[in-house]
Amino acid sequence: MALFLNVAAVAVVAAIAYSILGRIASYRRLAHIPGPKWAAWTDLWLVRSQLSGRLTFKLRDANKRYGNLARIGRNWVVCGDPDEIRRIWAARSNYKRGYWYRGLRMDPYRDSTFSTLDDTVHGELRTKMLPGYGGKDVDGLHEAIDAQVNGFIKLLEDKYLAGDPTKNNAPYRTVDIARKVQFFTLDVISKLAFGDAFGCLENDTDMFGYIAMTESTLPVFVTVAILPWAVNLLQSPYMRPLVPNVRNMVGFGTVMTLAKEAVDERYGEKPVVKRDIMGSFVTHGLSRDEAEGEAMVQIVAGSDTTATAIRATLLYIITNPQVYIRLQRELDEGVRDGRIGNPISDAEARRLPYLQAVIREGLRMWPPATGLLPKICMTDDVICGYRVPAGTSVAWAPWSVMHNKAVFGEDADQFRPERWLDASPEQSRAMEQTAMLGFAGGSRYECLGKNIAMIELNKVFAELLRRFDIVLVDPAHPWNSFNAGIFVQSDMHVRITRREEAVKA
């Protein structure tokens, strides 16, 4: 017994010593890069920041305090320089995806384009999927989006229009526009992905409890991705009996079941052939398992980020009277001159310079996709003047990049769409390249759904603001916004009235 206790004691001491030496080694390899004190010794700073719902703002603050490259974890740095981010993300860069992506598998035991770490697999999947996302293989893409825009407008008109506040006994109604916007984006992407919309707009409800489930699980989901040991543990086949099966979860599991049913319809004994996104996947050689996984990625990535872009840009519009008035004037003139149809087409929207400036400024001011998106290089590199050892996870800081004063001017923290109209060709090109980093533009990782998202943005602001006046109920507390890689936003209560000008036009 004494011998056993002595051996156990030695083993414990050895384990502690090994852990301490490991911490010292990890501290020393990045000790020359400044950052929060405890981030050099533990990942607790990064985990706590993620769970706080303010990670993207804490990354910005770290860049402001420590410089464009800051250490945020034992093996993590964050970069806020747009030129360096473009270089790291470039198609021919030596950088690869970090292990963080593996933690974002929709199915813990199967990869998708978003979670795979294999560049060859990633490239092959993208090649097969681009024609569908680009709309080349999809009949009625614009008409499908128009139908959901009309459904959004109808929901507001039927249930949430308030009366003229200057008249006695006018009905006072408000609406949480944040929630209705997500109904809209979910119905758009489900229609395009599965062939049938979920019906959130028609039923004015969170169908299947999907939104509630993702909002409650996403913060934990993204936090786990920070810790490789936690990812390995939860995705281990030995843990399968102990880890809840996502397919059995209300909301998320229901949507996974719908995805499987949609895929089975296309790959069954008598496959249904349609010229939609799923049909394009089939045509270009995605396997049944690949198509099922990508269908889920479409829903998660395509609805939440676009909803955030709409909410944030709308908030900036209605809290900046000069912007609001100028944008409505452009829309009204377009209607009167016959340059805008009913509904507005994507091509018509692209010819409205101020609308395009507003959309780009909204995407810049409040980038909707704010995950860490770490990349690693297997050789040492120099970033922002610092040597970064091989294997270091290099994250980006969206708020630092999008509010860079060298690119966007000294008023980069101000919502001012005019900057896009007043810029020289050179500055305009630099701003565009930087703002589109929100879609990973110009890189091998560029968002496949960018084209669809821009069509939605082009249409929804025009159709809302040509018909309605929208006023915040509580400007001092406009919404609840929680950052969890993507934004979870709610309680954006507004009062909507019909515009007399729009009726006359």
C-alpha positions as CSV (number, residue, x, y, z in Angstrom):
1,M,0.0,0.0,0.0
2,A,2.8,2.4,0.9
3,L,4.5,1.7,-2.4
4,F,1.2,2.4,-4.3
5,L,0.8,5.7,-2.4
6,N,4.3,6.7,-3.2
7,V,3.9,5.9,-6.9
8,A,0.6,7.8,-6.9
9,A,2.2,10.8,-5.3
10,V,5.0,10.8,-7.8
11,A,2.5,10.6,-10.6
12,V,0.5,13.5,-9.3
13,V,3.6,15.7,-8.8
14,A,4.8,14.8,-12.3
15,A,1.4,15.7,-13.8
16,I,1.5,19.1,-12.0
17,A,5.0,19.7,-13.1
18,Y,4.2,18.8,-16.7
19,S,1.2,21.2,-16.6
20,I,3.2,24.0,-15.1
21,L,6.1,23.6,-17.6
22,G,3.5,23.5,-20.4
23,R,2.0,26.7,-19.2
24,I,5.4,28.4,-19.1
25,A,6.3,27.2,-22.6
26,S,3.0,28.5,-24.0
27,Y,3.5,31.7,-22.2
28,R,7.0,32.2,-23.6
29,R,6.2,31.5,-27.2
30,L,3.9,34.5,-27.4
31,A,5.3,36.6,-24.5
32,H,6.5,39.3,-26.9
33,I,2.9,40.1,-28.1
34,P,1.0,42.4,-25.7
35,G,-2.5,41.6,-24.5
36,P,-4.7,41.1,-21.4
37,K,-2.5,39.9,-18.5
38,W,-4.2,36.6,-17.8
39,A,-4.7,35.7,-21.5
40,A,-1.0,34.8,-21.6
41,W,-1.5,32.0,-19.1
42,T,-5.1,30.8,-19.6
43,D,-7.9,30.8,-22.2
44,L,-10.3,32.0,-19.4
45,W,-10.2,35.6,-20.8
46,L,-11.3,34.5,-24.2
47,V,-14.0,32.1,-22.8
48,R,-15.4,34.7,-20.4
49,S,-15.5,37.3,-23.2
50,Q,-17.3,34.9,-25.5
51,L,-19.9,34.0,-22.8
52,S,-20.4,37.7,-21.9
53,G,-22.1,38.4,-25.3
54,R,-19.6,41.2,-26.0
55,L,-16.6,39.3,-27.5
56,T,-16.5,41.3,-30.7
57,F,-16.4,44.5,-28.7
58,K,-13.7,43.2,-26.3
59,L,-11.6,42.3,-29.3
60,R,-11.9,45.8,-30.5
61,D,-11.0,47.2,-27.1
62,A,-7.9,44.8,-27.0
63,N,-6.7,46.3,-30.4
64,K,-7.3,49.8,-29.1
65,R,-5.3,49.2,-26.0
66,Y,-2.5,46.9,-27.2
67,G,-2.3,47.5,-30.9
68,N,-3.5,45.9,-34.2
69,L,-2.1,42.5,-33.0
70,A,-3.0,41.4,-29.4
71,R,-2.6,38.2,-27.5
72,I,-6.0,36.9,-26.3
73,G,-5.2,33.3,-25.2
74,R,-2.5,30.8,-24.7
75,N,-2.3,30.1,-28.4
76,W,-4.5,32.9,-29.7
77,V,-3.8,36.4,-31.2
78,V,-6.3,38.8,-32.7
79,C,-5.6,41.0,-35.7
80,G,-7.5,44.2,-36.4
81,D,-5.5,45.3,-39.5
82,P,-7.6,44.9,-42.7
83,D,-4.5,44.6,-45.0
84,E,-3.1,41.8,-42.8
85,I,-6.5,40.0,-42.7
86,R,-6.8,40.1,-46.5
87,R,-3.3,38.6,-46.8
88,I,-4.0,35.9,-44.3
89,W,-7.3,35.0,-45.9
90,A,-6.0,35.2,-49.5
91,A,-6.6,32.3,-51.9
92,R,-2.9,31.6,-52.1
93,S,-2.1,32.2,-48.5
94,N,-0.1,29.6,-46.5
95,Y,-2.7,29.9,-43.7
96,K,-5.3,27.2,-43.1
97,R,-8.4,27.0,-40.9
98,G,-7.9,26.6,-37.2
99,Y,-9.4,23.8,-35.1
100,W,-12.1,26.2,-33.9
101,Y,-14.0,25.4,-37.1
102,R,-14.2,21.7,-36.2
103,G,-16.2,22.8,-33.1
104,L,-18.9,24.3,-35.3
105,R,-20.1,21.0,-36.9
106,M,-23.9,21.0,-37.3
107,D,-23.6,17.2,-36.9
108,P,-20.8,16.4,-34.3
109,Y,-19.7,13.5,-36.5
110,R,-19.8,15.0,-40.0
111,D,-18.2,18.0,-41.6
112,S,-19.7,20.7,-43.9
113,T,-18.1,23.4,-46.0
114,F,-18.0,25.6,-42.9
115,S,-16.4,23.1,-40.5
116,T,-14.0,21.1,-42.7
117,L,-10.3,21.7,-42.1
118,D,-9.2,20.0,-45.3
119,D,-8.7,22.7,-48.0
120,T,-9.0,20.2,-50.8
121,V,-12.4,19.0,-49.5
122,H,-13.5,22.6,-48.9
123,G,-12.5,23.7,-52.4
124,E,-14.3,20.7,-54.0
125,L,-17.5,21.3,-52.1
126,R,-17.5,25.1,-52.9
127,T,-17.1,24.3,-56.6
128,K,-20.1,22.0,-56.5
129,M,-22.2,24.5,-54.6
130,L,-21.4,27.8,-56.3
131,P,-23.8,27.5,-59.2
132,G,-26.7,27.0,-56.8
133,Y,-25.9,29.8,-54.5
134,G,-25.0,32.1,-57.4
135,G,-28.5,31.5,-58.8
136,K,-27.4,30.2,-62.2
137,D,-29.1,26.8,-61.7
138,V,-32.1,28.2,-59.8
139,D,-35.4,29.1,-61.5
140,G,-37.4,31.8,-59.8
141,L,-34.8,32.9,-57.3
142,H,-35.9,36.5,-57.3
143,E,-39.6,35.6,-57.4
144,A,-39.1,33.3,-54.3
145,I,-37.5,36.2,-52.4
146,D,-40.2,38.6,-53.6
147,A,-42.9,36.3,-52.3
148,Q,-41.4,36.4,-48.8
149,V,-40.9,40.2,-48.9
150,N,-44.6,40.4,-49.8
151,G,-45.4,38.1,-46.9
152,F,-43.4,40.3,-44.5
153,I,-45.2,43.4,-45.7
154,K,-48.6,41.7,-45.4
155,L,-47.9,40.5,-41.9
156,L,-47.0,44.1,-40.8
157,E,-50.1,45.5,-42.6
158,D,-52.5,43.0,-41.3
159,K,-51.5,42.9,-37.7
160,Y,-49.1,45.6,-36.7
161,L,-50.0,48.9,-38.4
162,A,-50.6,51.7,-35.9
163,G,-53.0,54.6,-36.5
164,D,-52.1,58.3,-37.2
165,P,-50.9,59.6,-33.8
166,T,-52.3,63.1,-34.5
167,K,-55.9,61.7,-34.6
168,N,-58.0,60.8,-31.6
169,N,-58.7,57.2,-30.9
170,A,-56.0,56.0,-33.3
171,P,-55.0,52.4,-32.5
172,Y,-51.6,52.2,-30.7
173,R,-49.7,49.1,-31.8
174,T,-46.1,48.2,-31.6
175,V,-44.1,45.2,-33.0
176,D,-40.8,43.6,-32.2
177,I,-39.4,44.1,-35.6
178,A,-36.3,42.1,-34.7
179,R,-38.3,38.9,-34.4
180,K,-40.4,39.5,-37.6
181,V,-37.2,40.2,-39.6
182,Q,-35.9,36.7,-38.6
183,F,-39.2,35.2,-39.6
184,F,-38.6,36.8,-43.0
185,T,-35.0,35.5,-43.4
186,L,-35.9,32.1,-42.2
187,D,-38.7,31.8,-44.7
188,V,-36.5,33.0,-47.5
189,I,-33.7,30.6,-46.9
190,S,-36.0,27.6,-46.2
191,K,-37.8,28.2,-49.4
192,L,-34.6,28.3,-51.3
193,A,-33.0,25.4,-49.5
194,F,-35.9,23.0,-49.1
195,G,-38.4,24.2,-51.7
196,D,-41.0,25.2,-49.1
197,A,-40.9,28.1,-46.6
198,F,-41.1,27.3,-42.9
199,G,-44.2,29.5,-42.7
200,C,-43.0,31.8,-39.9
201,L,-44.5,34.8,-41.6
202,E,-47.8,33.2,-42.5
203,N,-48.3,31.9,-39.0
204,D,-46.5,34.8,-37.2
205,T,-44.6,32.4,-35.0
206,D,-41.3,30.7,-34.5
207,M,-42.1,27.5,-36.3
208,F,-40.7,24.4,-34.7
209,G,-39.1,26.5,-31.9
210,Y,-36.0,26.8,-34.0
211,I,-35.1,30.4,-33.0
212,A,-35.6,29.8,-29.3
213,M,-33.4,26.7,-29.5
214,T,-30.6,28.3,-31.4
215,E,-30.6,31.4,-29.2
216,S,-30.3,29.3,-26.1
217,T,-27.6,26.9,-27.3
218,L,-25.5,29.0,-29.7
219,P,-23.4,30.9,-27.0
220,V,-22.4,27.6,-25.4
221,F,-21.8,26.0,-28.8
222,V,-19.4,28.7,-29.9
223,T,-17.6,28.8,-26.6
224,V,-16.8,25.1,-26.7
225,A,-15.2,25.7,-30.1
226,I,-12.5,27.8,-28.5
227,L,-11.3,24.8,-26.5
228,P,-9.8,22.0,-28.6
229,W,-9.9,19.5,-25.7
230,A,-13.6,20.2,-25.3
231,V,-14.3,19.7,-29.0
232,N,-12.4,16.4,-29.0
233,L,-14.3,15.2,-25.9
234,L,-17.8,16.1,-27.1
235,Q,-17.2,14.8,-30.6
236,S,-15.6,11.6,-29.5
237,P,-17.6,8.5,-30.5
238,Y,-17.1,7.2,-27.0
239,M,-19.1,10.1,-25.7
240,R,-22.0,9.6,-28.0
241,P,-24.2,7.8,-25.4
242,L,-23.7,10.7,-23.0
243,V,-24.0,13.7,-25.3
244,P,-27.5,14.8,-26.3
245,N,-28.4,14.0,-29.9
246,V,-29.0,17.2,-31.7
247,R,-31.5,15.4,-34.0
248,N,-33.8,14.9,-31.0
249,M,-33.7,18.6,-29.9
250,V,-36.9,20.6,-30.4
251,G,-36.3,23.2,-33.0
252,F,-32.8,22.4,-34.2
253,G,-33.6,18.7,-34.5
254,T,-36.8,19.4,-36.3
255,V,-35.0,21.5,-38.9
256,M,-32.4,18.7,-39.3
257,T,-35.3,16.3,-39.9
258,L,-36.8,18.6,-42.6
259,A,-33.4,18.8,-44.2
260,K,-33.1,15.1,-44.3
261,E,-36.6,14.7,-45.8
262,A,-35.8,17.3,-48.5
263,V,-32.6,15.5,-49.4
264,D,-34.3,12.1,-49.4
265,E,-36.8,13.4,-51.8
266,R,-34.0,14.3,-54.3
267,Y,-32.0,11.1,-53.8
268,G,-34.7,8.5,-53.4
269,E,-35.7,5.7,-55.8
270,K,-37.8,8.1,-57.7
271,P,-35.9,11.4,-57.2
272,V,-37.7,14.7,-57.6
273,V,-35.9,17.0,-60.0
274,K,-36.2,20.7,-59.4
275,R,-34.1,23.7,-60.5
276,D,-33.5,25.1,-57.1
277,I,-30.5,25.2,-54.8
278,M,-30.9,21.6,-53.7
279,G,-31.4,20.5,-57.3
280,S,-28.1,22.3,-58.2
281,F,-26.3,20.4,-55.4
282,V,-27.6,17.1,-56.9
283,T,-26.7,18.1,-60.4
284,H,-23.1,19.0,-59.5
285,G,-22.4,15.8,-57.6
286,L,-22.9,16.4,-53.9
287,S,-23.5,13.1,-52.1
288,R,-26.7,12.6,-50.0
289,D,-24.8,13.1,-46.8
290,E,-23.1,16.2,-48.1
291,A,-26.4,17.7,-49.3
292,E,-28.0,17.1,-45.9
293,G,-25.2,18.8,-44.1
294,E,-25.1,21.8,-46.4
295,A,-28.9,22.3,-46.1
296,M,-28.5,22.8,-42.4
297,V,-25.6,25.2,-42.9
298,Q,-27.8,27.3,-45.2
299,I,-30.4,27.7,-42.5
300,V,-28.1,28.6,-39.7
301,A,-25.7,30.8,-41.6
302,G,-28.2,32.2,-44.0
303,S,-30.9,33.4,-41.7
304,D,-29.2,34.8,-38.6
305,T,-26.5,36.9,-40.3
306,T,-28.9,38.4,-42.8
307,A,-31.4,39.1,-40.1
308,T,-28.7,41.0,-38.1
309,A,-27.7,43.0,-41.2
310,I,-31.4,44.1,-41.7
311,R,-32.0,44.9,-38.0
312,A,-28.8,46.9,-37.5
313,T,-29.1,48.8,-40.7
314,L,-32.7,49.6,-40.1
315,L,-31.8,50.8,-36.6
316,Y,-29.2,53.1,-38.0
317,I,-31.6,54.4,-40.6
318,I,-34.5,55.2,-38.2
319,T,-32.1,56.9,-35.7
320,N,-30.5,59.2,-38.3
321,P,-33.2,61.5,-39.6
322,Q,-31.1,63.0,-42.4
323,V,-30.4,59.5,-43.7
324,Y,-34.0,58.4,-43.3
325,I,-35.4,61.4,-45.2
326,R,-32.8,61.2,-48.0
327,L,-33.4,57.5,-48.5
328,Q,-37.2,57.8,-48.6
329,R,-36.8,60.7,-51.0
330,E,-34.7,58.6,-53.4
331,L,-37.3,55.8,-53.2
332,D,-40.3,58.1,-53.7
333,E,-38.6,59.7,-56.7
334,G,-37.8,56.3,-58.2
335,V,-41.5,55.2,-57.9
336,R,-42.8,58.5,-59.4
337,D,-40.3,58.3,-62.3
338,G,-41.1,54.7,-63.0
339,R,-37.6,53.5,-62.1
340,I,-38.9,51.3,-59.3
341,G,-41.5,48.5,-59.9
342,N,-43.8,46.8,-57.4
343,P,-42.0,45.0,-55.9
344,I,-38.6,46.6,-56.6
345,S,-36.3,44.3,-58.6
346,D,-32.7,43.6,-57.6
347,A,-31.4,45.4,-60.7
348,E,-33.5,48.5,-59.9
349,A,-32.2,48.6,-56.3
350,R,-28.6,48.4,-57.5
351,R,-29.2,51.5,-59.6
352,L,-30.2,53.5,-56.5
353,P,-26.9,55.0,-55.2
354,Y,-28.0,56.2,-51.8
355,L,-29.7,52.9,-51.0
356,Q,-26.5,51.1,-51.9
357,A,-24.5,53.4,-49.8
358,V,-26.8,52.8,-46.8
359,I,-26.6,49.1,-47.2
360,R,-22.8,49.1,-47.4
361,E,-22.5,51.5,-44.4
362,G,-24.8,49.3,-42.4
363,L,-22.7,46.2,-43.1
364,R,-19.6,48.1,-42.2
365,M,-20.9,49.6,-39.0
366,W,-22.4,46.4,-37.7
367,P,-20.8,43.4,-39.4
368,P,-23.3,40.5,-38.8
369,A,-20.8,37.6,-38.8
370,T,-18.4,38.1,-35.9
371,G,-17.0,34.6,-35.2
372,L,-13.3,34.4,-34.4
373,L,-12.6,32.6,-37.8
374,P,-9.0,31.7,-36.8
375,K,-6.4,30.7,-39.3
376,I,-3.1,29.1,-38.6
377,C,0.2,28.9,-40.5
378,M,2.5,25.9,-40.2
379,T,5.6,28.2,-40.5
380,D,6.5,31.3,-38.5
381,D,5.1,34.6,-39.9
382,V,5.3,38.3,-39.2
383,I,1.9,40.1,-38.5
384,C,1.8,43.8,-37.8
385,G,5.5,43.7,-37.0
386,Y,5.4,40.8,-34.6
387,R,6.8,37.3,-35.1
388,V,3.9,34.9,-34.8
389,P,5.1,31.3,-34.2
390,A,3.8,28.5,-36.4
391,G,0.5,26.9,-35.2
392,T,-0.8,30.1,-33.6
393,S,-4.6,30.7,-34.0
394,V,-4.9,34.1,-35.7
395,A,-8.4,35.5,-35.2
396,W,-9.9,38.7,-36.6
397,A,-11.5,41.6,-34.9
398,P,-14.5,42.7,-37.1
399,W,-15.1,46.0,-35.3
400,S,-11.5,47.0,-35.5
401,V,-11.3,46.2,-39.2
402,M,-14.6,47.8,-40.2
403,H,-14.0,51.0,-38.2
404,N,-10.5,51.5,-39.4
405,K,-9.9,55.2,-39.7
406,A,-7.1,54.8,-42.3
407,V,-9.6,53.2,-44.6
408,F,-12.9,54.9,-43.7
409,G,-11.8,58.3,-42.4
410,E,-11.6,60.0,-39.0
411,D,-15.4,59.6,-38.6
412,A,-15.3,55.8,-39.1
413,D,-17.3,55.3,-35.9
414,Q,-20.2,57.4,-37.3
415,F,-23.0,56.0,-39.6
416,R,-22.5,58.2,-42.6
417,P,-23.6,56.6,-45.9
418,E,-22.4,59.7,-47.8
419,R,-18.8,58.5,-47.4
420,W,-19.5,55.9,-50.1
421,L,-20.8,58.6,-52.5
422,D,-18.0,61.2,-51.8
423,A,-15.0,58.8,-52.0
424,S,-12.4,58.9,-54.7
425,P,-12.2,55.8,-56.9
426,E,-9.1,54.6,-54.9
427,Q,-10.7,55.2,-51.5
428,S,-14.0,53.6,-52.7
429,R,-12.1,50.5,-53.8
430,A,-10.3,50.2,-50.5
431,M,-13.5,50.7,-48.5
432,E,-15.3,48.1,-50.6
433,Q,-12.6,45.5,-50.2
434,T,-12.6,46.1,-46.4
435,A,-16.3,46.1,-45.9
436,M,-16.7,42.9,-47.9
437,L,-14.4,41.1,-45.5
438,G,-17.7,40.7,-43.6
439,F,-18.5,38.1,-46.3
440,A,-14.8,37.0,-46.4
441,G,-14.8,38.7,-49.8
442,G,-11.8,38.1,-52.0
443,S,-10.7,35.0,-50.1
444,R,-11.1,31.2,-50.6
445,Y,-13.6,31.4,-47.8
446,E,-16.0,33.9,-49.3
447,C,-19.5,33.5,-48.1
448,L,-21.5,31.3,-50.6
449,G,-24.7,33.0,-49.7
450,K,-23.5,36.6,-50.3
451,N,-25.5,36.9,-53.6
452,I,-28.8,35.9,-51.9
453,A,-28.1,38.1,-48.9
454,M,-27.5,41.1,-51.0
455,I,-30.7,40.5,-53.0
456,E,-32.7,40.4,-49.7
457,L,-31.1,43.6,-48.5
458,N,-31.7,45.4,-51.7
459,K,-35.4,44.5,-51.6
460,V,-36.4,44.7,-48.0
461,F,-35.3,48.2,-47.1
462,A,-36.9,49.6,-50.3
463,E,-40.2,47.9,-49.7
464,L,-40.4,48.8,-46.0
465,L,-39.5,52.5,-46.3
466,R,-41.5,53.2,-49.4
467,R,-44.7,52.1,-47.6
468,F,-44.1,52.8,-43.9
469,D,-42.9,55.2,-41.4
470,I,-41.0,53.4,-38.6
471,V,-40.3,54.9,-35.2
472,L,-38.5,53.4,-32.2
473,V,-40.7,53.0,-29.1
474,D,-37.8,53.4,-26.7
475,P,-34.7,55.1,-28.3
476,A,-32.9,54.9,-25.0
477,H,-33.1,51.1,-25.1
478,P,-33.6,50.2,-28.8
479,W,-33.0,46.4,-28.5
480,N,-31.3,43.6,-26.7
481,S,-28.3,42.4,-28.6
482,F,-26.0,39.5,-27.5
483,N,-22.9,38.6,-29.5
484,A,-22.3,34.8,-29.9
485,G,-20.3,34.6,-33.1
486,I,-23.5,35.8,-34.7
487,F,-25.8,38.2,-33.0
488,V,-28.9,37.2,-31.0
489,Q,-31.2,40.2,-31.0
490,S,-34.7,40.8,-29.7
491,D,-37.0,43.4,-28.3
492,M,-36.5,46.0,-31.0
493,H,-40.0,47.5,-30.6
494,V,-41.1,49.9,-33.2
495,R,-44.3,51.7,-34.2
496,I,-45.2,51.4,-37.9
497,T,-47.6,53.7,-39.7
498,R,-48.6,53.8,-43.4
499,R,-47.0,56.6,-45.4
500,E,-49.5,58.8,-47.2
501,E,-46.8,59.7,-49.8
502,A,-46.5,56.0,-50.7
503,V,-50.2,55.7,-51.2
504,K,-50.3,58.7,-53.6
505,A,-47.2,57.6,-55.4
